[in-house]
Amino acid sequence: MKKILIVEDDIKIRDELSLFLSRNGFSVEKIIDFTNVINEIMDINPDLVLLDINLPNIDGYHICREVRRLSDLPIIVVTSRDSDIDELMSMNYGADDFVTKPYNTQILLARIQSILRRTSSVSEVLTVKDIHLNLSDSSMSCNNVKVDLTKNELKIIHLLMNHENTIVSRNKIMDVLWQSNEFIDDNTLTVNINRIRKKLELLGKKDILITKRGQGYII
């Protein structure tokens, strides 16, 4: 499941876009505090950023330039500014695409999918603590040992690895699993966590998935 980060200060637009993207199979994160946007973007580490230019406290062009300096993650500028100069500036600062408001959500979705297809080959494998998570064939490997993962195991370990060194709550994991439209309960999560632990042990990573009692899990 690809993760989209929305950097938009208009609450109505942000919430409507978040709902639309969630319904189309994306994991969605939103920035609501604009005091430390660049660090938040890098911490969240999304697959794509939807970036408004007119933001409080900070200029969107500055965000685009700094994120591009630090990372190759795709950026689509979504803004009410519609001049050729704005589009040119966005591209010069490293944006992958430029969309003006009001926009057709289906066209925006098509542009997101197009960019993600172009960049997917770069992000097919996620590596954390010498564990290689291959999203294309749903497997984990380490030291030439490979184990296959179920769909839910892949979702859980992908979420945990994307939040390396950060506690991820059971509720957050449950939210991700619920998006599969399968029945998920607390016991199902525990069973999946235990299966992931056993597979990590096969890779020689016995104590890497830690339970924080009352808080969640951390890698």
Secondary structure, DSSP 4 states (H G I P E B T S, - for coil): --EEEEE---HHHHHHHHHHHHHTT-EEEEE--TTSHHHHHHHH--SEEEE-SB-SSSBHHHHHHHHHHH----EEEEES---HHHHHHHHHTT-SEEEESS--HHHHHHHHHHHHHHHTTTSSEEEETTEEEETTTTEEEETTEEEE--HHHHHHHHHHHHTTTS-B-HHHHHHHHHTTTS---HHHHHHHHHHHHHHHHHTT-TTSSEEETTTEEE-
